[in-house]
Amino acid sequence: MNLLSKDVLIGAVSLGAGAVIAKVVQQKVLPLIPVDIISKPNADKSASAVQNLITLAVGIATPIAVKGPIGKGLGAGMIATSVAGLVEPLLKTANVITGTDTFMGDVLMGEAESGTLMGASENIFDAPSGDFTQGGSGEMDY
C-alpha cells in the first residue's frame, strides 16, 4: 500500500476537512439557531451534547449526500469530532483528561504583555548584548 497514493491522500484530507467542518458548524452555524438548547453551549453542558449530536447526525448523513471516498472521509471526520465531544465530559469527570479545550494548544502569538520573555525586550530590532540571536553574534556562522 502506497502512503502517497491518490486514494490515501483523498481519505486523509477529507477526514481532516470533516473534523474542521464539524467544529465550524458547532461554533458558527448552530449558535445562529434561535433555540436556547442549541445556541448556548457554554451556558449548559446539555447544549454542547445537543450540538455534538446534531453534527453526529450530519456526519452520518454526509456519505449519503456526497458519494465516494470524499463523502466517506468528510462523514468520518465529523463523526469522530462529534463522538470526541460527547465523550469529553465523561473523561474529564474520570480525570483521564484535564484542562480546558485547546483546539490548537497554547500558542503565544505576538509579543508578551508582561515583561521579558526569552530575551525579548521593548526594542525588538536590536538584540541585547547577552542575546545570541543577533546577526553579529556568530549565529550566521553555523
DRENSE-179718 format. One record per atom (N, C-alpha, C, O): atom name; residue in three letters; chain; x, y, z. Coordinates in steps of 0.001 Angstrom, whole numbers. Layout:
N
- CA/ALA/A/X/Y/Z $
...
end
This chain:
142
- N/MET/A/846/-1179/0 $
- CA/MET/A/0/0/0 $
- C/MET/A/887/1237/0 $
- O/MET/A/1742/1393/872 $
- N/ASN/A/691/2092/-951 $
- CA/ASN/A/1461/3315/-1078 $
- C/ASN/A/826/4408/-220 $
- O/ASN/A/-353/4722/-387 $
- N/LEU/A/1603/4987/699 $
- CA/LEU/A/1057/6016/1584 $
- C/LEU/A/779/7331/866 $
- O/LEU/A/14/8158/1363 $
- N/LEU/A/1382/7527/-278 $
- CA/LEU/A/1157/8764/-1021 $
- C/LEU/A/281/8547/-2249 $
- O/LEU/A/328/9325/-3202 $
- N/SER/A/-513/7490/-2217 $
- CA/SER/A/-1415/7254/-3342 $
- C/SER/A/-2571/8249/-3292 $
- O/SER/A/-2844/8862/-2261 $
- N/LYS/A/-3226/8387/-4406 $
- CA/LYS/A/-4331/9336/-4522 $
- C/LYS/A/-5454/9011/-3542 $
- O/LYS/A/-6012/9916/-2921 $
- N/ASP/A/-5787/7742/-3400 $
- CA/ASP/A/-6885/7348/-2504 $
- C/ASP/A/-6564/7647/-1043 $
- O/ASP/A/-7421/8129/-301 $
- N/VAL/A/-5323/7359/-630 $
- CA/VAL/A/-4932/7609/762 $
- C/VAL/A/-4933/9099/1051 $
- O/VAL/A/-5408/9522/2105 $
- N/LEU/A/-4412/9895/142 $
- CA/LEU/A/-4382/11345/342 $
- C/LEU/A/-5779/11948/364 $
- O/LEU/A/-6064/12823/1181 $
- N/ILE/A/-6652/11486/-529 $
- CA/ILE/A/-8036/11975/-530 $
- C/ILE/A/-8720/11611/786 $
- O/ILE/A/-9441/12428/1360 $
- N/GLY/A/-8496/10398/1260 $
- CA/GLY/A/-9091/9981/2529 $
- C/GLY/A/-8599/10805/3698 $
- O/GLY/A/-9390/11210/4549 $
- N/ALA/A/-7295/11059/3753 $
- CA/ALA/A/-6726/11819/4867 $
- C/ALA/A/-7199/13273/4853 $
- O/ALA/A/-7568/13821/5892 $
- N/VAL/A/-7186/13884/3690 $
- CA/VAL/A/-7608/15282/3590 $
- C/VAL/A/-9099/15422/3880 $
- O/VAL/A/-9509/16355/4570 $
- N/SER/A/-9901/14520/3368 $
- CA/SER/A/-11342/14625/3617 $
- C/SER/A/-11681/14317/5075 $
- O/SER/A/-12629/14888/5614 $
- N/LEU/A/-10935/13438/5718 $
- CA/LEU/A/-11142/13165/7141 $
- C/LEU/A/-10848/14413/7965 $
- O/LEU/A/-11633/14785/8837 $
- N/GLY/A/-9726/15053/7692 $
- CA/GLY/A/-9396/16291/8397 $
- C/GLY/A/-10392/17400/8109 $
- O/GLY/A/-10779/18147/9008 $
- N/ALA/A/-10807/17505/6853 $
- CA/ALA/A/-11785/18526/6490 $
- C/ALA/A/-13117/18289/7194 $
- O/ALA/A/-13784/19243/7594 $
- N/GLY/A/-13506/17034/7348 $
- CA/GLY/A/-14742/16726/8066 $
- C/GLY/A/-14673/17141/9522 $
- O/GLY/A/-15654/17639/10074 $
- N/ALA/A/-13518/16942/10153 $
- CA/ALA/A/-13349/17358/11546 $
- C/ALA/A/-13426/18875/11674 $
- O/ALA/A/-14042/19398/12602 $
- N/VAL/A/-12797/19575/10737 $
- CA/VAL/A/-12838/21040/10764 $
- C/VAL/A/-14253/21537/10503 $
- O/VAL/A/-14711/22469/11164 $
- N/ILE/A/-14944/20934/9558 $
- CA/ILE/A/-16314/21332/9254 $
- C/ILE/A/-17211/21149/10476 $
- O/ILE/A/-18051/22003/10761 $
- N/ALA/A/-17038/20043/11196 $
- CA/ALA/A/-17855/19809/12396 $
- C/ALA/A/-17623/20901/13435 $
- O/ALA/A/-18578/21384/14044 $
- N/LYS/A/-16367/21299/13646 $
- CA/LYS/A/-16070/22363/14609 $
- C/LYS/A/-16640/23699/14156 $
- O/LYS/A/-17169/24454/14973 $
- N/VAL/A/-16540/23999/12864 $
- CA/VAL/A/-17073/25260/12347 $
- C/VAL/A/-18591/25286/12480 $
- O/VAL/A/-19163/26310/12855 $
- N/VAL/A/-19243/24175/12178 $
- CA/VAL/A/-20703/24109/12322 $
- C/VAL/A/-21090/24319/13779 $
- O/VAL/A/-22043/25042/14068 $
- N/GLN/A/-20356/23689/14704 $
- CA/GLN/A/-20682/23833/16122 $
- C/GLN/A/-20448/25255/16626 $
- O/GLN/A/-21219/25752/17448 $
- N/GLN/A/-19403/25910/16148 $
- CA/GLN/A/-19059/27234/16659 $
- C/GLN/A/-19767/28381/15940 $
- O/GLN/A/-20052/29405/16561 $
- N/LYS/A/-20055/28232/14649 $
- CA/LYS/A/-20572/29354/13869 $
- C/LYS/A/-22009/29179/13373 $
- O/LYS/A/-22763/30151/13320 $
- N/VAL/A/-22392/27967/13013 $
- CA/VAL/A/-23707/27771/12405 $
- C/VAL/A/-24774/27483/13460 $
- O/VAL/A/-25828/28120/13453 $
- N/LEU/A/-24528/26555/14350 $
- CA/LEU/A/-25552/26177/15333 $
- C/LEU/A/-25920/27299/16304 $
- O/LEU/A/-27073/27354/16730 $
- N/PRO/A/-24996/28203/16680 $
- CA/PRO/A/-25437/29325/17535 $
- C/PRO/A/-26422/30271/16856 $
- O/PRO/A/-27081/31057/17536 $
- N/LEU/A/-26535/30212/15536 $
- CA/LEU/A/-27499/31059/14834 $
- C/LEU/A/-28927/30550/14952 $
- O/LEU/A/-29876/31285/14680 $
- N/ILE/A/-29083/29290/15358 $
- CA/ILE/A/-30422/28715/15521 $
- C/ILE/A/-31025/29287/16802 $
- O/ILE/A/-30401/29192/17859 $
- N/PRO/A/-32214/29876/16740 $
- CA/PRO/A/-32779/30581/17896 $
- C/PRO/A/-33392/29671/18962 $
- O/PRO/A/-34394/30036/19576 $
- N/VAL/A/-32816/28516/19186 $
- CA/VAL/A/-33275/27613/20238 $
- C/VAL/A/-32180/27583/21301 $
- O/VAL/A/-31028/27281/20991 $
- N/ASP/A/-32528/27894/22556 $
- CA/ASP/A/-31523/28040/23605 $
- C/ASP/A/-30702/26772/23825 $
- O/ASP/A/-29503/26860/24091 $
- N/ILE/A/-31308/25619/23722 $
- CA/ILE/A/-30590/24370/23987 $
- C/ILE/A/-29520/24116/22924 $
- O/ILE/A/-28585/23352/23163 $
- N/ILE/A/-29646/24739/21766 $
- CA/ILE/A/-28665/24558/20700 $
- C/ILE/A/-27685/25716/20647 $
- O/ILE/A/-26494/25501/20421 $
- N/SER/A/-28155/26932/20848 $
- CA/SER/A/-27335/28107/20563 $
- C/SER/A/-26448/28557/21708 $
- O/SER/A/-25609/29432/21493 $
- N/LYS/A/-26580/28015/22911 $
- CA/LYS/A/-25767/28467/24042 $
- C/LYS/A/-25022/27298/24678 $
- O/LYS/A/-25400/26845/25758 $
- N/PRO/A/-23960/26798/24020 $
- CA/PRO/A/-23257/25631/24552 $
- C/PRO/A/-22472/25913/25816 $
- O/PRO/A/-22261/24997/26611 $
- N/ASN/A/-22028/27147/26035 $
- CA/ASN/A/-21229/27449/27216 $
- C/ASN/A/-22091/27582/28466 $
- O/ASN/A/-21598/27408/29581 $
- N/ALA/A/-23366/27888/28290 $
- CA/ALA/A/-24251/28066/29430 $
- C/ALA/A/-24682/26732/30029 $
- O/ALA/A/-24955/26653/31227 $
- N/ASP/A/-24745/25704/29227 $
- CA/ASP/A/-25271/24434/29699 $
- C/ASP/A/-24530/23300/29004 $
- O/ASP/A/-24282/23355/27800 $
- N/LYS/A/-24175/22265/29776 $
- CA/LYS/A/-23477/21115/29185 $
- C/LYS/A/-24373/20337/28234 $
- O/LYS/A/-23886/19715/27290 $
- N/SER/A/-25674/20368/28477 $
- CA/SER/A/-26577/19641/27591 $
- C/SER/A/-26637/20284/26212 $
- O/SER/A/-26880/19594/25222 $
- N/ALA/A/-26419/21605/26132 $
- CA/ALA/A/-26403/22269/24828 $
- C/ALA/A/-25216/21787/24010 $
- O/ALA/A/-25336/21595/22800 $
- N/SER/A/-24079/21590/24649 $
- CA/SER/A/-22907/21066/23941 $
- C/SER/A/-23176/19647/23456 $
- O/SER/A/-22775/19279/22352 $
- N/ALA/A/-23847/18857/24271 $
- CA/ALA/A/-24189/17495/23863 $
- C/ALA/A/-25153/17512/22682 $
- O/ALA/A/-25032/16693/21771 $
- N/VAL/A/-26105/18437/22693 $
- CA/VAL/A/-27056/18540/21584 $
- C/VAL/A/-26321/18946/20308 $
- O/VAL/A/-26596/18409/19235 $
- N/GLN/A/-25386/19894/20423 $
- CA/GLN/A/-24608/20293/19248 $
- C/GLN/A/-23806/19117/18696 $
- O/GLN/A/-23742/18920/17482 $
- N/ASN/A/-23198/18341/19582 $
- CA/ASN/A/-22438/17174/19133 $
- C/ASN/A/-23344/16130/18497 $
- O/ASN/A/-22953/15486/17523 $
- N/LEU/A/-24540/15955/19026 $
- CA/LEU/A/-25476/15005/18425 $
- C/LEU/A/-25945/15470/17048 $
- O/LEU/A/-26146/14655/16148 $
- N/ILE/A/-26119/16786/16888 $
- CA/ILE/A/-26523/17308/15582 $
- C/ILE/A/-25418/17082/14559 $
- O/ILE/A/-25685/16619/13450 $
- N/THR/A/-24170/17407/14925 $
- CA/THR/A/-23073/17204/13972 $
- C/THR/A/-22809/15717/13744 $
- O/THR/A/-22328/15337/12676 $
- N/LEU/A/-23113/14875/14722 $
- CA/LEU/A/-23011/13429/14526 $
- C/LEU/A/-24009/12969/13471 $
- O/LEU/A/-23670/12179/12590 $
- N/ALA/A/-25245/13467/13563 $
- CA/ALA/A/-26267/13103/12576 $
- C/ALA/A/-25902/13617/11180 $
- O/ALA/A/-26119/12928/10183 $
- N/VAL/A/-25349/14826/11116 $
- CA/VAL/A/-24917/15362/9820 $
- C/VAL/A/-23768/14523/9271 $
- O/VAL/A/-23698/14276/8067 $
- N/GLY/A/-22861/14081/10153 $
- CA/GLY/A/-21754/13228/9717 $
- C/GLY/A/-22228/11882/9191 $
- O/GLY/A/-21651/11339/8249 $
- N/ILE/A/-23258/11353/9790 $
- CA/ILE/A/-23819/10084/9313 $
- C/ILE/A/-24505/10275/7966 $
- O/ILE/A/-24446/9391/7111 $
- N/ALA/A/-25158/11428/7767 $
- CA/ALA/A/-25874/11684/6518 $
- C/ALA/A/-24960/12152/5385 $
- O/ALA/A/-25349/12087/4219 $
- N/THR/A/-23762/12618/5704 $
- CA/THR/A/-22883/13175/4673 $
- C/THR/A/-22517/12162/3586 $
- O/THR/A/-22586/12518/2409 $
- N/PRO/A/-22130/10913/3907 $
- CA/PRO/A/-21820/9974/2815 $
- C/PRO/A/-23012/9645/1926 $
- O/PRO/A/-22842/9219/784 $
- N/ILE/A/-24210/9843/2445 $
- CA/ILE/A/-25399/9612/1621 $
- C/ILE/A/-25534/10739/600 $
- O/ILE/A/-25898/10503/-552 $
- N/ALA/A/-25236/11973/1034 $
- CA/ALA/A/-25358/13125/151 $
- C/ALA/A/-24154/13285/-770 $
- O/ALA/A/-24303/13640/-1939 $
- N/VAL/A/-22968/13024/-245 $
- CA/VAL/A/-21732/13170/-1026 $
- C/VAL/A/-21191/11772/-1269 $
- O/VAL/A/-20651/11147/-356 $
- N/LYS/A/-21328/11286/-2467 $
- CA/LYS/A/-20924/9917/-2803 $
- C/LYS/A/-19408/9805/-2944 $
- O/LYS/A/-18730/10786/-3249 $
- N/GLY/A/-18892/8619/-2723 $
- CA/GLY/A/-17487/8335/-2962 $
- C/GLY/A/-16621/8485/-1725 $
- O/GLY/A/-17127/8686/-621 $
- N/PRO/A/-15312/8386/-1918 $
- CA/PRO/A/-14393/8429/-775 $
- C/PRO/A/-14348/9790/-95 $
- O/PRO/A/-14052/9869/1097 $
- N/ILE/A/-14634/10862/-826 $
- CA/ILE/A/-14638/12188/-199 $
- C/ILE/A/-15784/12291/803 $
- O/ILE/A/-15593/12792/1912 $
- N/GLY/A/-16959/11827/427 $
- CA/GLY/A/-18103/11846/1346 $
- C/GLY/A/-17880/10970/2563 $
- O/GLY/A/-18241/11340/3680 $
- N/LYS/A/-17274/9792/2340 $
- CA/LYS/A/-16969/8910/3477 $
- C/LYS/A/-15983/9558/4430 $
- O/LYS/A/-16148/9471/5646 $
- N/GLY/A/-14955/10210/3890 $
- CA/GLY/A/-13963/10874/4734 $
- C/GLY/A/-14539/12054/5490 $
- O/GLY/A/-14276/12226/6680 $
- N/LEU/A/-15330/12873/4796 $
- CA/LEU/A/-15970/14007/5474 $
- C/LEU/A/-16873/13530/6603 $
- O/LEU/A/-16835/14075/7706 $
- N/GLY/A/-17680/12520/6328 $
- CA/GLY/A/-18573/11980/7358 $
- C/GLY/A/-17809/11389/8519 $
- O/GLY/A/-18182/11591/9675 $
- N/ALA/A/-16734/10656/8229 $
- CA/ALA/A/-15939/10048/9306 $
- C/ALA/A/-15295/11111/10185 $
- O/ALA/A/-15233/10948/11403 $
- N/GLY/A/-14818/12189/9589 $
- CA/GLY/A/-14226/13274/10375 $
- C/GLY/A/-15248/13954/11267 $
- O/GLY/A/-14964/14269/12422 $
- N/MET/A/-16436/14179/10726 $
- CA/MET/A/-17495/14795/11526 $
- C/MET/A/-17943/13872/12660 $
- O/MET/A/-18195/14325/13777 $
- N/ILE/A/-18038/12590/12364 $
- CA/ILE/A/-18433/11625/13393 $
- C/ILE/A/-17376/11560/14493 $
- O/ILE/A/-17713/11551/15677 $
- N/ALA/A/-16101/11516/14108 $
- CA/ALA/A/-15026/11428/15103 $
- C/ALA/A/-15014/12653/16009 $
- O/ALA/A/-14867/12520/17224 $
- N/THR/A/-15165/13836/15439 $
- CA/THR/A/-15183/15059/16244 $
- C/THR/A/-16388/15095/17173 $
- O/THR/A/-16267/15500/18329 $
- N/SER/A/-17535/14681/16686 $
- CA/SER/A/-18747/14691/17499 $
- C/SER/A/-18674/13690/18639 $
- O/SER/A/-19062/14002/19765 $
- N/VAL/A/-18181/12492/18360 $
- CA/VAL/A/-18069/11479/19415 $
- C/VAL/A/-17046/11925/20466 $
- O/VAL/A/-17249/11721/21663 $
- N/ALA/A/-15949/12533/20011 $
- CA/ALA/A/-14962/13047/20972 $
- C/ALA/A/-15582/14123/21853 $
- O/ALA/A/-15294/14181/23049 $
- N/GLY/A/-16425/14972/21283 $
- CA/GLY/A/-17109/15995/22070 $
- C/GLY/A/-18117/15412/23047 $
- O/GLY/A/-18317/15952/24135 $
- N/LEU/A/-18751/14311/22663 $
- CA/LEU/A/-19698/13664/23575 $
- C/LEU/A/-18999/12952/24729 $
- O/LEU/A/-19520/12916/25843 $
- N/VAL/A/-17831/12390/24470 $
- CA/VAL/A/-17111/11604/25477 $
- C/VAL/A/-16258/12492/26388 $
- O/VAL/A/-15924/12094/27504 $
- N/GLU/A/-15906/13685/25921 $
- CA/GLU/A/-15004/14557/26677 $
- C/GLU/A/-15475/14846/28109 $
- O/GLU/A/-14655/14756/29023 $
- N/PRO/A/-16754/15189/28359 $
- CA/PRO/A/-17170/15427/29746 $
- C/PRO/A/-16998/14190/30638 $
- O/PRO/A/-16673/14318/31819 $
- N/LEU/A/-17212/13014/30084 $
- CA/LEU/A/-17028/11791/30868 $
- C/LEU/A/-15559/11575/31208 $
- O/LEU/A/-15231/11140/32312 $
- N/LEU/A/-14674/11879/30257 $
- CA/LEU/A/-13247/11734/30508 $
- C/LEU/A/-12746/12748/31526 $
- O/LEU/A/-11860/12444/32324 $
- N/LYS/A/-13319/13965/31501 $
- CA/LYS/A/-12937/14969/32499 $
- C/LYS/A/-13423/14561/33882 $
- O/LYS/A/-12718/14758/34872 $
- N/THR/A/-14620/13995/33956 $
- CA/THR/A/-15157/13540/35238 $
- C/THR/A/-14306/12414/35820 $
- O/THR/A/-14103/12349/37032 $
- N/ALA/A/-13811/11535/34963 $
- CA/ALA/A/-12978/10416/35414 $
- C/ALA/A/-11508/10819/35574 $
- O/ALA/A/-10664/9970/35863 $
- N/ASN/A/-11194/12108/35388 $
- CA/ASN/A/-9831/12634/35485 $
- C/ASN/A/-8862/11956/34516 $
- O/ASN/A/-7670/11844/34801 $
- N/VAL/A/-9371/11512/33388 $
- CA/VAL/A/-8498/10963/32345 $
- C/VAL/A/-7841/12106/31588 $
- O/VAL/A/-6660/12036/31248 $
- N/ILE/A/-8615/13169/31323 $
- CA/ILE/A/-8060/14373/30723 $
- C/ILE/A/-8370/15543/31645 $
- O/ILE/A/-9343/15512/32399 $
- N/THR/A/-7541/16566/31578 $
- CA/THR/A/-7747/17755/32404 $
- C/THR/A/-7540/18982/31545 $
- O/THR/A/-7106/18878/30397 $
- N/GLY/A/-7846/20137/32093 $
- CA/GLY/A/-7594/21384/31389 $
- C/GLY/A/-8777/21851/30589 $
- O/GLY/A/-9875/21298/30654 $
- N/THR/A/-8512/22888/29832 $
- CA/THR/A/-9563/23476/29012 $
- C/THR/A/-9433/22983/27589 $
- O/THR/A/-8469/22305/27234 $
- N/ASP/A/-10410/23330/26785 $
- CA/ASP/A/-10410/22933/25384 $
- C/ASP/A/-9387/23763/24625 $
- O/ASP/A/-9580/24962/24421 $
- N/THR/A/-8315/23134/24214 $
- CA/THR/A/-7290/23827/23437 $
- C/THR/A/-7212/23138/22092 $
- O/THR/A/-6513/22137/21929 $
- N/PHE/A/-7936/23684/21129 $
- CA/PHE/A/-8017/23066/19816 $
- C/PHE/A/-6651/22985/19161 $
- O/PHE/A/-6317/21963/18562 $
- N/MET/A/-5849/24046/19263 $
- CA/MET/A/-4522/24038/18668 $
- C/MET/A/-3422/24163/19714 $
- O/MET/A/-2266/24377/19352 $
- N/GLY/A/-3735/24040/20965 $
- CA/GLY/A/-2728/24155/22004 $
- C/GLY/A/-2576/25595/22454 $
- O/GLY/A/-3184/26508/21897 $
- N/ASP/A/-1753/25776/23471 $
- CA/ASP/A/-1487/27109/23988 $
- C/ASP/A/-375/27725/23170 $
- O/ASP/A/793/27366/23324 $
- N/VAL/A/-730/28643/22309 $
- CA/VAL/A/231/29273/21418 $
- C/VAL/A/296/30752/21741 $
- O/VAL/A/-735/31423/21801 $
- N/LEU/A/1512/31270/21953 $
- CA/LEU/A/1704/32687/22212 $
- C/LEU/A/1893/33391/20882 $
- O/LEU/A/2870/33140/20177 $
- N/MET/A/976/34257/20542 $
- CA/MET/A/1059/34983/19284 $
- C/MET/A/1464/36425/19578 $
- O/MET/A/813/37101/20375 $
- N/GLY/A/2517/36892/18950 $
- CA/GLY/A/2958/38269/19141 $
- C/GLY/A/3843/38404/20360 $
- O/GLY/A/4343/37414/20894 $
- N/GLU/A/4030/39623/20790 $
- CA/GLU/A/4901/39879/21924 $
- C/GLU/A/4169/39604/23228 $
- O/GLU/A/2946/39717/23305 $
- N/ALA/A/4932/39245/24244 $
- CA/ALA/A/4368/39011/25567 $
- C/ALA/A/4036/40350/26208 $
- O/ALA/A/4798/41309/26087 $
- N/GLU/A/2913/40412/26881 $
- CA/GLU/A/2479/41654/27508 $
- C/GLU/A/3180/41907/28833 $
- O/GLU/A/3307/43060/29247 $
- N/SER/A/3633/40871/29502 $
- CA/SER/A/4154/41046/30851 $
- C/SER/A/5656/40794/30891 $
- O/SER/A/6092/39656/31059 $
- N/GLY/A/6439/41844/30737 $
- CA/GLY/A/7877/41759/30948 $
- C/GLY/A/8624/41022/29861 $
- O/GLY/A/8127/40837/28750 $
- N/THR/A/9805/40615/30200 $
- CA/THR/A/10702/39981/29246 $
- C/THR/A/10445/38491/29185 $
- O/THR/A/10280/37833/30212 $
- N/LEU/A/10412/37969/27980 $
- CA/LEU/A/10214/36544/27771 $
- C/LEU/A/11293/36058/26827 $
- O/LEU/A/11324/36457/25662 $
- N/MET/A/12159/35222/27300 $
- CA/MET/A/13216/34612/26498 $
- C/MET/A/14061/35653/25761 $
- O/MET/A/14351/35482/24578 $
- N/GLY/A/14455/36722/26441 $
- CA/GLY/A/15341/37699/25846 $
- C/GLY/A/14637/38786/25076 $
- O/GLY/A/15297/39674/24536 $
- N/ALA/A/13320/38752/25004 $
- CA/ALA/A/12601/39797/24278 $
- C/ALA/A/12678/41099/25061 $
- O/ALA/A/12656/41079/26291 $
- N/SER/A/12765/42204/24385 $
- CA/SER/A/12812/43497/25054 $
- C/SER/A/11895/44463/24319 $
- O/SER/A/11281/44103/23315 $
- N/GLU/A/11803/45681/24818 $
- CA/GLU/A/10970/46686/24170 $
- C/GLU/A/11483/47000/22763 $
- O/GLU/A/10698/47262/21853 $
- N/ASN/A/12797/46971/22595 $
- CA/ASN/A/13387/47229/21289 $
- C/ASN/A/13520/45897/20570 $
- O/ASN/A/14453/45136/20828 $
- N/ILE/A/12596/45617/19677 $
- CA/ILE/A/12576/44304/19029 $
- C/ILE/A/13515/44218/17840 $
- O/ILE/A/13667/43150/17248 $
- N/PHE/A/14159/45349/17475 $
- CA/PHE/A/15021/45337/16302 $
- C/PHE/A/16485/45073/16645 $
- O/PHE/A/17196/44471/15840 $
- N/ASP/A/16950/45500/17799 $
- CA/ASP/A/18325/45253/18231 $
- C/ASP/A/18298/44328/19426 $
- O/ASP/A/17622/44603/20417 $
- N/ALA/A/19021/43247/19337 $
- CA/ALA/A/19071/42308/20450 $
- C/ALA/A/20024/42841/21505 $
- O/ALA/A/21001/43507/21164 $
- N/PRO/A/19765/42566/22781 $
- CA/PRO/A/20709/42995/23816 $
- C/PRO/A/22025/42226/23682 $
- O/PRO/A/22108/41222/22975 $
- N/SER/A/23040/42720/24373 $
- CA/SER/A/24376/42143/24201 $
- C/SER/A/24446/40693/24646 $
- O/SER/A/25291/39947/24149 $
- N/GLY/A/23598/40271/25554 $
- CA/GLY/A/23636/38887/26028 $
- C/GLY/A/22781/37948/25198 $
- O/GLY/A/22741/36748/25468 $
- N/ASP/A/22093/38476/24189 $
- CA/ASP/A/21216/37670/23352 $
- C/ASP/A/22000/37192/22132 $
- O/ASP/A/22565/38010/21407 $
- N/PHE/A/22041/35906/21898 $
- CA/PHE/A/22865/35349/20834 $
- C/PHE/A/22090/35124/19534 $
- O/PHE/A/22517/34334/18693 $
- N/THR/A/20958/35809/19361 $
- CA/THR/A/20211/35674/18120 $
- C/THR/A/20511/36797/17146 $
- O/THR/A/19959/36824/16046 $
- N/GLN/A/21365/37713/17528 $
- CA/GLN/A/21709/38847/16676 $
- C/GLN/A/22650/38389/15566 $
- O/GLN/A/23426/37455/15771 $
- N/GLY/A/22599/39019/14405 $
- CA/GLY/A/23432/38640/13281 $
- C/GLY/A/24918/38692/13573 $
- O/GLY/A/25668/37853/13074 $
- N/GLY/A/25368/39661/14372 $
- CA/GLY/A/26784/39793/14679 $
- C/GLY/A/27257/38901/15789 $
- O/GLY/A/28433/38953/16148 $
- N/SER/A/26394/38082/16350 $
- CA/SER/A/26796/37248/17481 $
- C/SER/A/27370/35913/17045 $
- O/SER/A/27742/35098/17889 $
- N/GLY/A/27447/35678/15765 $
- CA/GLY/A/28042/34439/15285 $
- C/GLY/A/27023/33383/14910 $
- O/GLY/A/27400/32291/14484 $
- N/GLU/A/25736/33681/15057 $
- CA/GLU/A/24722/32695/14732 $
- C/GLU/A/24749/32343/13230 $
- O/GLU/A/24508/31199/12845 $
- N/MET/A/25035/33316/12427 $
- CA/MET/A/25043/33106/10980 $
- C/MET/A/26256/32285/10542 $
- O/MET/A/26303/31837/9396 $
- N/ASP/A/27235/32077/11418 $
- CA/ASP/A/28432/31340/11060 $
- C/ASP/A/28208/29834/11070 $
- O/ASP/A/29064/29086/10596 $
- N/TYR/A/27077/29372/11601 $
- CA/TYR/A/26870/27931/11741 $
- C/TYR/A/26293/27325/10515 $
- O/TYR/A/26059/26118/10474 $
end
